[in-house]
Amino acid sequence: MISMAENGRNLNVVEVGREDMALFEVKRERLSGSEARRELEGLREKAEALGTKKRIHLYLIAREVTGRKPGEAYDLKDLEEILRGSKASYFPKT
């Protein structure tokens, strides 16, 4: 895992195999669906700036996401359900 800091914000990068890379942004606060979408757009911009040819998977994790949640955004309830196995994995298979 590579961790990069930009203007006091952390971006965690995990390389998965030769063809894939996952980028995670973790927020401690509660976000609305529109705030989550803005954060994901910023994450997409960071991904493009990496200039890699790998497939990039983006994930935003927040304490809570209220309202309409984007597909790449997860909150603590989602993670709990994933870890307990009560929901199928949200993460794409490569």
Number of C-alpha atoms within 10 A of each C-alpha: 10 9 11 11 9 8 5 7 10 14 17 15 19 16 14 15 9 8 12 15 18 17 21 20 19 17 17 10 11 14 21 15 17 15 15 25 19 12 17 20 13 13 19 15 11 14 18 12 9 9 8 12 10 15 13 19 18 19 19 21 21 19 14 21 24 13 10 11 18 15 11 16 23 20 20 13 13 18 15 12 13 15 12 9 10 10 12 9 13 12 10 6 5 8
